[in-house]
Amino acid sequence: MTDQQIRLSFPPQGTGWNELETAIRARQLDEIRAHWTKAFRAPKDVQEVGLKAFTMFLSDNGFFSLYHPYIGDIEQEVLAMCVSLFHPQPDSCGNTTSGGSESIFCAMHAAREWAVEFRPVKGVPEVVLPYSAHPAFSKACHYLGMKIVRVPVAKDYRSDVQAMADAIGPNTIALVGSAPCWPYGCYDRLDEISALAVQHGLWMHTDACVGGYLAPFLEKLGHKIPAWDFRLPGVKSISADLHKFGYCPKPMSTVLWRSAELQRFHYVSPIDWPAGEYKMMGFVGSRSGGPVFASWCTLKYLGESGYMRLANQVLDVKRKMIEGIRSIDGLWAWDNDLFPLCFGSKGEDLAAIEGGMSALGWVLFGNHEPPLINIPLDPATDDVVINTFLNELADVTRKVQRGELNVKGDLRYG
């Protein structure tokens, strides 16, 4: 991470592509050790489909999706396919966004606008959520003038629903649960949070940015996944990233609404300027149409059978990684509900291990409480990546144990 300010004058003359290509290739990270900076990816054939469609419509402006059928119809088909996975109500619907942060922002904005009509409060609107919920909620509520109330998680790192209940006050408008959360890969007690939301007349949001487009296919394969979607009566909105286990090119996420009636609280459509109504699919205005068409092609190319195949494949990757990590003396791996893969040490300095791996070129995610390394596995994680990682992790861990490594890493997200 750098906070150094770069001062550079604008180039007086243009530069040829060959020189530019050489310059940017020099900045490319090692293909194996930086594998997880490019997550989440499917095998190369799926990536190629998305890339071709993205390139075809790279310059088209997604701004027009609510106004012109050539892109609007495709986007609505994407959303219809997505909504169909989440046990929808008759008029459940959705919007595309640039990523989980925007999806969460849109959901929190809709909750605030809904509360004005259905749960007016005298003070600053409050959102109650577990400590493990994504920081995008804190960021969204900061922008929206709302207050975040984070409560400790239970001993199993899932939501402490009683603590959430105790935190509900006269200004509470919404509750949040994760499916699963990023720090631990665990599902919150979403059925209990839903019951709490219904009891108190609150908006409930499920953050399924990580697992939203994996869980439905695991369920079809017979895996037990806690109910997290519109099956739960309290759930009014869901965030789910197509550019994670939907394997669509970035940036592409979705925010889904239980009903069209709730979706209306999402839109802001100013008319106070000369050019007419300004109504957008999400928060942003101009955006590339590439991700929309790439997502449509990816969903169609894989279909249910393809997604089920990749679901099995990524679980196999997780199994290999867990077995490999557990075979390294001093380390343990958590067989959590879903992803990311989380592992820690039995006594060694995990930050030193992360630092040693970072010095070799690995780009890893970390977690402070408790100390963990988080890995966003995907079906493109092949045996070369797995074996290289495990061999180098074992070597670094041994060096830390022997006091031969004095590199201090940073266990943080990103």
C-alpha positions in Angstrom: 0.0 0.0 0.0 1.4 3.4 -0.9 0.3 6.9 0.1 3.1 8.6 -1.9 1.8 11.3 -4.2 3.1 10.9 -7.7 3.8 14.1 -9.5 4.0 13.8 -13.3 3.5 16.2 -16.1 1.3 15.4 -19.0 3.2 13.8 -21.9 3.9 16.4 -24.7 3.9 13.7 -27.4 2.1 10.3 -27.9 3.8 7.0 -27.3 3.6 3.9 -29.6 1.8 0.8 -28.6 5.0 -1.4 -28.5 6.6 0.8 -25.9 3.4 1.1 -23.9 2.9 -2.7 -24.0 6.5 -3.2 -22.7 5.9 -0.7 -19.9 2.6 -2.2 -18.7 3.8 -5.8 -19.0 6.6 -4.9 -16.7 4.0 -4.2 -14.1 2.2 -7.5 -14.4 2.4 -9.6 -11.3 3.5 -13.2 -11.3 0.7 -15.3 -12.9 0.7 -18.0 -10.2 1.5 -16.0 -7.1 -1.0 -13.2 -7.9 -3.7 -15.7 -8.9 -6.1 -14.5 -6.3 -5.9 -10.9 -7.3 -7.9 -12.0 -10.3 -10.5 -14.0 -8.5 -13.2 -15.1 -9.1 -12.6 -16.8 -12.4 -13.9 -19.9 -14.2 -11.8 -22.0 -16.5 -10.4 -20.4 -19.6 -13.3 -21.3 -22.0 -15.7 -19.4 -19.8 -13.4 -16.5 -19.4 -13.1 -16.3 -23.2 -16.8 -16.1 -23.7 -17.1 -13.2 -21.2 -14.1 -11.4 -22.7 -15.4 -11.6 -26.3 -18.8 -10.2 -25.3 -17.3 -7.6 -23.1 -15.0 -6.4 -25.9 -17.9 -6.2 -28.4 -19.9 -3.8 -26.2 -17.0 -2.2 -24.4 -17.8 1.3 -25.7 -21.5 1.0 -25.5 -22.9 3.1 -22.6 -24.8 1.2 -20.0 -26.4 4.5 -19.1 -29.0 3.7 -21.8 -30.3 0.5 -20.3 -33.5 2.0 -18.9 -34.2 3.8 -22.2 -33.1 1.6 -25.2 -34.2 -2.1 -25.6 -31.0 -3.2 -27.4 -29.3 -3.2 -24.0 -32.2 -2.9 -21.7 -33.8 -6.2 -22.8 -30.5 -8.0 -22.3 -30.0 -6.5 -18.8 -33.6 -7.5 -17.8 -32.9 -11.0 -19.0 -29.8 -11.1 -16.9 -31.8 -9.9 -13.9 -34.6 -12.4 -14.5 -32.2 -15.3 -14.6 -30.6 -14.1 -11.4 -33.8 -13.5 -9.5 -35.1 -16.9 -10.4 -32.3 -18.5 -8.3 -33.4 -16.8 -5.1 -36.9 -18.3 -4.5 -38.6 -15.1 -5.7 -42.0 -13.8 -5.0 -44.3 -13.2 -8.0 -42.9 -9.7 -8.6 -39.4 -10.0 -7.2 -37.0 -8.0 -9.4 -33.5 -6.5 -9.4 -30.9 -3.9 -10.6 -27.4 -4.3 -11.9 -24.6 -2.4 -10.2 -20.8 -2.1 -10.5 -20.1 -4.3 -7.5 -21.0 -5.3 -3.9 -20.3 -1.9 -2.5 -22.7 -0.2 -4.9 -25.3 -3.0 -4.3 -25.1 -2.5 -0.6 -25.3 1.3 -1.0 -28.4 1.0 -3.1 -30.0 -1.4 -0.5 -29.3 0.9 2.4 -30.6 3.9 0.4 -33.8 2.0 -0.3 -34.1 1.0 3.3 -33.8 4.6 4.4 -36.4 5.8 1.9 -38.8 3.0 2.8 -38.5 3.9 6.5 -39.6 7.5 5.8 -42.9 6.0 4.7 -43.3 2.9 6.8 -41.0 3.3 9.9 -40.4 7.0 10.4 -37.9 7.8 13.2 -37.3 11.1 15.0 -33.5 10.7 15.2 -30.7 9.4 12.9 -31.8 6.1 11.2 -29.8 3.2 12.5 -28.8 -0.1 11.0 -28.0 -3.1 13.3 -25.6 -5.7 12.0 -22.9 -8.2 13.2 -19.3 -7.1 13.7 -18.4 -9.4 10.8 -20.6 -7.5 8.2 -18.7 -5.9 5.3 -17.4 -2.4 5.8 -19.4 -1.3 2.7 -22.3 -1.0 5.1 -20.4 1.5 7.2 -19.4 3.4 4.1 -22.9 3.5 2.7 -24.4 4.6 6.0 -21.8 7.3 6.3 -22.7 8.7 2.9 -26.4 8.4 3.6 -26.4 10.0 7.0 -27.3 6.9 8.9 -25.7 5.2 11.9 -24.2 1.8 11.9 -24.6 -0.3 15.1 -22.2 -3.2 15.0 -22.7 -5.9 17.7 -20.3 -8.7 18.6 -20.6 -12.0 16.9 -21.2 -15.2 18.9 -18.5 -17.7 19.8 -19.0 -19.5 16.5 -18.4 -16.3 14.6 -22.0 -16.1 13.4 -24.5 -13.4 14.3 -25.4 -13.1 18.0 -29.1 -12.5 17.4 -29.9 -11.7 21.0 -27.2 -9.0 20.9 -28.9 -7.7 17.7 -32.3 -7.7 19.4 -30.9 -5.8 22.4 -29.4 -3.2 20.0 -32.8 -2.4 18.4 -34.0 1.0 19.4 -36.5 3.7 18.4 -34.3 4.8 15.5 -33.5 1.3 14.1 -34.8 0.8 10.5 -32.9 -2.2 9.3 -31.1 -5.4 10.1 -28.3 -7.1 8.1 -27.0 -10.6 7.9 -24.3 -12.2 5.7 -24.5 -15.3 3.5 -21.6 -15.8 4.2 -19.5 -13.0 5.7 -16.1 -12.4 4.3 -13.9 -12.6 7.4 -15.0 -16.1 8.4 -16.9 -17.6 5.5 -19.8 -18.3 7.9 -23.5 -17.8 7.4 -25.2 -15.6 10.0 -28.4 -16.9 11.7 -30.5 -15.4 8.9 -33.7 -17.2 9.8 -33.6 -15.7 13.3 -32.7 -12.2 12.0 -35.6 -12.5 9.6 -37.9 -13.3 12.5 -36.6 -10.4 14.4 -37.1 -8.1 11.4 -40.7 -9.3 11.0 -41.4 -8.9 14.7 -40.2 -5.3 14.8 -41.3 -4.2 11.3 -37.7 -3.6 10.0 -36.1 -3.9 6.7 -33.8 -6.9 6.4 -30.9 -7.1 3.9 -29.0 -10.3 3.1 -25.5 -9.7 2.0 -24.8 -12.6 -0.4 -22.1 -10.9 -2.4 -19.8 -13.8 -1.8 -22.1 -16.8 -2.0 -25.2 -15.6 -3.9 -24.3 -17.3 -7.2 -22.8 -20.4 -5.7 -25.3 -21.4 -3.0 -28.2 -22.2 -5.3 -26.2 -24.7 -7.3 -24.7 -26.3 -4.2 -28.2 -26.8 -2.9 -29.2 -28.5 -6.2 -26.2 -30.8 -5.6 -27.6 -31.8 -2.2 -25.4 -29.6 0.0 -27.2 -28.2 3.1 -27.1 -24.4 2.9 -29.0 -22.3 5.5 -31.9 -20.4 4.1 -30.8 -16.9 3.2 -32.9 -15.6 0.3 -36.6 -14.6 -0.3 -37.7 -17.8 1.4 -37.2 -15.9 4.6 -40.2 -13.5 5.0 -38.1 -10.7 6.5 -35.7 -10.4 3.6 -36.5 -7.3 1.6 -33.2 -7.0 -0.4 -30.2 -9.1 -1.3 -26.8 -8.1 -2.7 -25.0 -10.7 -4.8 -22.0 -10.3 -7.1 -22.0 -11.8 -10.5 -18.3 -11.2 -10.8 -17.6 -13.6 -7.9 -19.1 -17.1 -8.3 -21.2 -16.0 -11.2 -17.8 -15.9 -13.0 -18.8 -12.8 -15.0 -16.1 -10.2 -15.9 -15.8 -7.3 -13.4 -17.5 -5.0 -12.6 -20.9 -6.7 -12.3 -23.1 -7.1 -9.2 -26.8 -7.2 -8.5 -29.2 -5.9 -5.9 -32.4 -7.9 -5.7 -35.7 -6.7 -4.3 -38.5 -8.8 -2.8 -41.1 -6.9 -4.8 -41.4 -4.1 -7.3 -43.1 -2.1 -4.6 -39.8 -2.2 -2.6 -37.7 -1.5 -5.8 -39.4 1.9 -6.1 -37.5 3.1 -3.0 -34.3 2.5 -4.9 -34.8 5.0 -7.7 -33.8 8.6 -7.6 -35.0 10.3 -10.8 -34.3 14.1 -10.8 -35.9 16.3 -13.3 -34.5 19.6 -12.1 -32.4 20.4 -15.1 -33.0 21.1 -18.9 -32.5 17.5 -20.3 -35.4 15.6 -18.7 -35.6 12.8 -16.2 -32.3 11.3 -15.0 -33.1 7.8 -14.0 -30.3 5.2 -13.7 -30.1 1.5 -13.1 -27.8 2.0 -10.1 -26.0 4.9 -8.6 -23.5 5.5 -11.5 -24.3 7.3 -14.7 -22.1 6.4 -17.6 -20.8 2.8 -17.5 -19.6 0.3 -20.0 -22.2 -1.9 -21.6 -19.6 -4.7 -21.7 -20.3 -6.3 -18.4 -24.0 -6.5 -19.1 -23.6 -8.5 -22.4 -20.7 -10.5 -20.9 -22.9 -11.5 -18.0 -25.7 -12.5 -20.3 -23.3 -14.7 -22.4 -21.7 -16.2 -19.3 -25.0 -17.2 -17.7 -26.2 -18.6 -21.0 -23.0 -20.4 -21.8 -22.8 -22.2 -18.5 -26.4 -22.8 -17.7 -27.5 -24.7 -14.6 -25.4 -27.8 -15.5 -22.3 -25.7 -16.0 -22.7 -23.8 -12.7 -23.3 -27.1 -10.9 -20.1 -28.5 -12.5 -18.1 -25.5 -11.4 -19.6 -25.6 -7.9 -18.3 -29.2 -7.5 -14.9 -28.1 -9.0 -14.4 -25.2 -6.6 -15.3 -27.4 -3.6 -12.7 -29.9 -4.8 -10.2 -27.0 -4.9 -11.1 -26.1 -1.3 -10.7 -29.7 -0.2 -7.2 -30.0 -1.6 -6.2 -26.7 -0.1 -7.6 -27.6 3.4 -5.9 -31.0 3.3 -2.6 -29.4 2.2 -2.7 -26.7 4.8 -3.6 -29.1 7.6 -0.6 -31.2 6.7 1.8 -28.4 7.5 3.0 -28.5 11.0 1.8 -25.4 13.0 -1.1 -24.5 10.7 -4.8 -25.2 10.8 -7.6 -24.6 8.2 -11.2 -23.9 8.9 -13.8 -26.0 7.1 -16.3 -23.1 7.1 -19.7 -22.9 5.4 -18.5 -21.7 2.1 -15.8 -19.2 1.1 -13.3 -17.7 1.4 -10.9 -20.4 2.6 -9.7 -19.3 6.1 -6.6 -20.6 7.8 -4.4 -19.7 10.8 -1.5 -20.8 12.9 -1.3 -22.9 16.1 1.2 -20.6 17.7 3.4 -19.2 15.1 3.3 -15.5 14.1 0.8 -15.6 11.2 1.6 -12.0 10.2 5.3 -13.2 9.8 4.0 -16.1 7.6 2.0 -13.7 5.5 5.0 -11.4 5.2 7.1 -14.3 4.0 4.6 -15.3 1.4 4.2 -11.7 0.4 8.0 -11.4 -0.1 7.7 -14.4 -2.5 5.1 -12.5 -4.5 1.9 -13.9 -3.1 -1.0 -11.5 -2.8 -3.1 -12.6 0.2 -6.0 -11.3 2.2 -5.9 -11.2 6.0 -8.0 -10.8 9.1 -7.1 -9.5 12.5 -9.8 -10.9 14.8 -8.8 -13.7 15.0 -5.6 -13.8 12.9 -6.5 -15.5 9.7 -5.4 -15.6 6.0 -8.3 -15.6 3.6 -8.1 -17.0 0.1 -10.8 -16.4 -2.5 -10.6 -19.8 -4.3 -12.2 -20.3 -7.7 -12.4 -23.0 -10.4 -9.5 -21.5 -12.2 -7.3 -22.4 -9.2 -5.4 -25.4 -10.8 -3.0 -27.9 -9.4 0.0 -25.7 -10.4 -1.3 -22.8 -8.2 -2.3 -25.2 -5.4 1.0 -27.1 -5.2 3.2 -24.0 -5.6 1.3 -22.3 -2.8 1.3 -25.2 -0.4 5.0 -25.9 -1.0 6.0 -22.3 -0.4 3.7 -22.0 2.5 5.3 -25.0 4.2 8.8 -23.6 3.6 7.9 -20.2 4.9 6.2 -21.6 8.0 9.3 -23.7 8.8 11.5 -20.7 8.5 9.2 -18.7 10.8 9.3 -21.5 13.3 13.1 -21.6 13.2 13.4 -17.9 13.5 14.9 -17.6 10.1 12.3 -15.1 8.7 12.0 -11.7 10.2 9.5 -10.2 7.7 6.3 -8.8 9.2 3.3 -8.9 7.1 -0.1 -7.2 7.5 -3.2 -9.3 8.0 -5.8 -7.1 6.3 -8.5 -7.1 3.7 -6.8 -6.1 0.4 
